[in-house]
Amino acid sequence: MPSKKSQVQTGGGQRTVSPTGTPVQSSDAVVSAVGVVERKVRNLEKRKLRLNNLKQELESGKELDKDQKDAISKLGEVIIQLDMAKDLHKQLTQLQTENQKSRRKQQRQEKLQQKEVEKEAEKRVATYSIRVQTLLNSFDDSAKDSFRAGANSAVVLTEEELTLVDDLFETINPTRAGCEDYSAVLDRATDHFLQLYDMSSKEVLGTTYKALHELLEKIDGCGYFDQVFPEEEEEEEDSDEDVPNPMVAADEDLSGESEPDAPFPPRSPTPPSPPSPP
């Protein structure tokens, strides 16, 4: 939005005030003063030149009347006035230059401030968009059951309110499937969302954007979606193939092929018995 400056009435007239409340010095008075002094300098220079010419004529022997002689006597006063006017013109010109620099600097600051304001506004819209999309995407059947019963910190919602939430989701989340002009659909969805953000009193879905905004705030503020619900773990089926049976493993070892036993060492021959005595 363009920045606006207000006029403050003062005893000497008006002065411009920026949106932040800082007075802005107007250069109109300085410009006017510079113009007046410039004309004064030109007139004095012409008068000085004319008096110098009269003085030269008088010094050359030309006869002058009393008024001309009186005018020549004021040449020194004219020179002093001219010097003062030139000095004043110099000061006013410097003031005008400083004033212009100050105005340009202030204009840059106001533009930066305006950009910051617009940035913050866009940030608020983006933040609200994320909040709404997250809320609507989380509104599954389990959440609806909790809001029907008012369980798990959820506020009680009527079937009509639950239907409004579903209809709102479809309104601001258009699908591309079967859509001939998707850009136009997006424009309408964006307009719906901005009306929702601004809490417009216009009618939509049998209610108003303001009522829908308040409904979403009620749902989001109850604390239901701030909770962490444990996920249901699936029961793992035990498999006999995964768990080894030590008894079966022992039987397989006994029934399976095994390394041959080492051969017994050869039996040493038995010595003959000694003859029996007679």
C-alpha positions in Angstrom: 0.0 0.0 0.0 1.3 3.5 -0.8 2.6 5.4 2.2 0.4 8.4 3.2 1.5 11.6 4.9 -0.7 13.7 7.0 -0.8 17.5 7.3 -0.5 19.0 10.7 -1.8 22.5 11.2 0.6 24.8 13.0 0.7 28.5 13.9 2.8 29.3 10.8 0.9 27.1 8.4 1.2 23.3 7.7 4.0 20.9 7.9 4.1 17.4 6.4 4.3 14.4 8.8 5.4 11.0 7.8 3.5 7.8 8.8 5.9 7.3 11.7 5.1 10.7 13.2 8.4 12.4 12.2 8.0 15.9 10.7 9.1 16.2 7.1 10.7 19.6 6.3 9.1 20.9 3.2 11.5 22.4 0.6 8.8 24.7 -0.9 9.8 27.6 1.5 13.5 27.1 0.8 12.9 27.0 -3.0 10.9 30.2 -2.8 13.5 31.9 -0.7 16.2 30.9 -3.2 14.2 32.4 -6.0 13.6 35.6 -4.2 17.3 36.1 -3.3 18.4 35.2 -6.9 16.2 38.0 -8.2 17.5 40.3 -5.6 21.1 39.5 -6.6 20.4 40.2 -10.3 18.7 43.5 -9.5 21.6 44.6 -7.3 24.2 43.6 -10.0 22.3 45.6 -12.6 22.2 48.6 -10.2 25.9 48.2 -9.4 26.7 48.2 -13.1 24.6 51.2 -13.8 26.2 53.2 -10.9 29.7 52.2 -12.0 28.9 53.5 -15.5 27.7 56.8 -14.0 30.8 57.0 -11.9 33.0 56.5 -14.9 31.1 59.2 -16.8 31.5 61.6 -13.8 35.2 60.8 -13.7 35.6 61.4 -17.4 34.2 65.0 -17.0 30.6 64.4 -18.0 28.1 66.7 -16.3 25.6 64.8 -14.2 22.5 66.0 -12.4 21.9 65.9 -8.7 19.9 62.6 -8.7 22.7 60.8 -10.6 25.3 62.1 -8.2 23.2 61.0 -5.3 22.9 57.5 -6.8 26.7 57.3 -7.3 27.1 58.1 -3.6 25.1 54.9 -2.8 27.4 52.6 -4.8 29.2 51.4 -1.7 25.9 50.6 0.0 24.8 48.7 -3.1 28.0 46.7 -3.1 27.5 45.7 0.6 23.9 44.7 -0.1 25.0 42.6 -3.1 27.7 40.8 -1.1 25.1 40.0 1.6 22.6 38.8 -0.9 25.2 36.6 -2.6 26.2 35.1 0.8 22.5 34.5 1.7 21.9 32.9 -1.7 24.9 30.6 -1.0 23.5 29.6 2.4 20.0 29.0 1.1 21.4 26.9 -1.8 23.3 24.7 0.6 20.2 24.4 2.8 18.2 23.4 -0.3 20.8 20.8 -1.2 20.8 19.4 2.3 17.1 19.4 2.4 16.9 17.5 -0.9 19.4 14.9 0.4 17.4 14.6 3.6 14.1 14.1 1.7 15.7 11.4 -0.5 17.1 9.6 2.5 13.7 9.8 4.3 12.0 8.5 1.1 14.3 5.5 1.0 13.7 4.8 4.7 10.0 5.0 4.2 10.2 2.6 1.2 12.2 0.2 3.3 9.7 0.5 6.2 6.9 -0.1 3.7 8.6 -3.2 2.3 9.0 -4.5 5.9 5.4 -3.9 6.6 4.4 -5.7 3.4 6.8 -8.5 4.2 5.3 -9.0 7.6 1.8 -9.0 6.1 2.8 -11.6 3.6 4.5 -13.7 6.3 1.3 -13.6 8.4 -0.8 -14.8 5.4 1.7 -17.6 4.6 1.8 -18.7 8.3 -2.0 -18.8 8.4 -2.1 -20.8 5.2 0.3 -23.4 6.6 -1.7 -23.6 9.8 -5.0 -24.1 7.9 -3.6 -26.7 5.5 -2.0 -28.7 8.3 -5.2 -28.6 10.3 -7.4 -29.7 7.4 -4.9 -32.4 6.3 -4.9 -33.8 9.9 -8.7 -33.9 10.1 -9.1 -37.6 9.4 -11.8 -40.1 10.4 -10.2 -40.7 13.8 -10.1 -37.0 14.5 -13.7 -36.6 13.5 -14.7 -39.3 15.9 -12.9 -37.5 18.7 -14.6 -34.2 17.9 -18.0 -35.8 17.7 -17.6 -37.2 21.2 -15.5 -34.4 22.6 -12.8 -36.9 23.5 -9.0 -36.4 23.8 -9.3 -32.6 24.5 -11.4 -32.0 21.4 -14.3 -29.6 21.4 -17.7 -31.1 20.5 -18.6 -30.4 16.9 -21.9 -31.0 15.2 -22.3 -33.0 12.0 -23.0 -29.7 10.2 -19.7 -28.3 11.4 -17.8 -31.4 10.4 -19.3 -31.2 7.0 -18.3 -27.6 6.7 -14.7 -28.5 7.4 -14.8 -31.1 4.7 -16.4 -28.7 2.2 -13.8 -26.0 3.1 -11.0 -28.5 2.4 -12.3 -29.1 -1.1 -12.9 -25.4 -1.7 -9.4 -24.2 -1.0 -7.6 -27.4 -2.2 -8.7 -27.8 -5.9 -7.6 -30.8 -7.9 -6.2 -30.7 -11.4 -8.0 -33.9 -12.5 -10.8 -33.2 -15.0 -10.1 -29.4 -14.9 -10.0 -27.5 -18.2 -8.8 -24.2 -16.8 -6.7 -25.0 -13.7 -5.4 -21.4 -13.4 -8.9 -20.1 -13.0 -9.7 -22.7 -10.4 -6.6 -21.7 -8.5 -7.6 -18.0 -8.6 -11.0 -18.8 -7.1 -9.4 -21.0 -4.4 -6.9 -18.2 -3.6 -9.8 -15.7 -3.4 -11.6 -18.0 -1.0 -8.6 -18.4 1.2 -7.9 -14.6 1.3 -11.6 -14.0 2.2 -11.2 -16.6 5.0 -8.0 -15.0 6.3 -9.6 -11.5 6.3 -12.7 -12.9 8.1 -15.0 -11.5 5.4 -18.7 -11.3 6.1 -19.5 -12.6 2.6 -21.5 -15.8 2.4 -19.9 -19.1 1.4 -20.9 -22.8 1.9 -24.1 -21.7 3.6 -22.3 -19.6 6.2 -19.7 -16.8 6.1 -15.9 -16.7 5.9 -15.8 -15.1 9.3 -17.8 -18.0 10.8 -15.5 -20.5 9.1 -12.4 -18.7 10.4 -13.8 -18.8 13.9 -14.6 -22.5 13.5 -11.0 -23.3 12.5 -9.7 -21.2 15.4 -11.9 -23.1 17.8 -10.7 -26.5 16.4 -7.0 -25.5 16.4 -7.2 -23.9 19.8 -8.7 -26.8 21.7 -5.3 -28.6 21.9 -6.4 -31.8 20.2 -3.8 -31.6 17.5 -1.1 -30.7 20.0 -1.2 -34.1 21.5 1.1 -37.0 20.5 -1.0 -40.1 19.9 0.9 -43.4 20.0 1.0 -45.3 16.8 -0.6 -48.7 16.7 2.0 -51.4 16.3 1.3 -54.4 14.2 1.6 -57.7 15.9 4.5 -59.7 14.5 3.7 -63.3 13.7 6.1 -65.8 15.0 7.7 -68.0 12.4 9.1 -71.4 13.1 11.5 -70.9 10.3 13.0 -67.7 11.9 13.5 -69.3 15.4 16.0 -72.2 15.3 15.1 -75.3 17.3 18.1 -76.7 19.2 16.6 -80.2 19.4 16.2 -80.3 15.6 19.6 -79.0 15.1 21.0 -81.7 17.3 19.1 -84.4 15.4 20.4 -83.0 12.1 24.0 -83.3 13.5 23.4 -86.9 14.5 21.7 -88.0 11.3 23.9 -86.1 8.9 27.2 -87.2 7.4 30.1 -86.9 9.7 33.8 -87.1 9.3 35.1 -90.7 9.4 36.6 -91.8 12.7 40.3 -92.2 12.9 41.4 -95.9 12.4 42.3 -97.9 15.4 46.0 -98.6 15.7 47.1 -102.1 14.5 47.0 -104.7 17.2 50.6 -106.0 18.1 51.1 -109.8 17.6 50.6 -111.9 20.7 53.9 -113.6 21.8 53.8 -117.5 22.0 53.2 -119.0 25.4 56.3 -120.6 27.0 56.2 -124.5 27.1 54.9 -126.0 30.2 57.5 -127.7 32.4 57.7 -131.5 32.4 
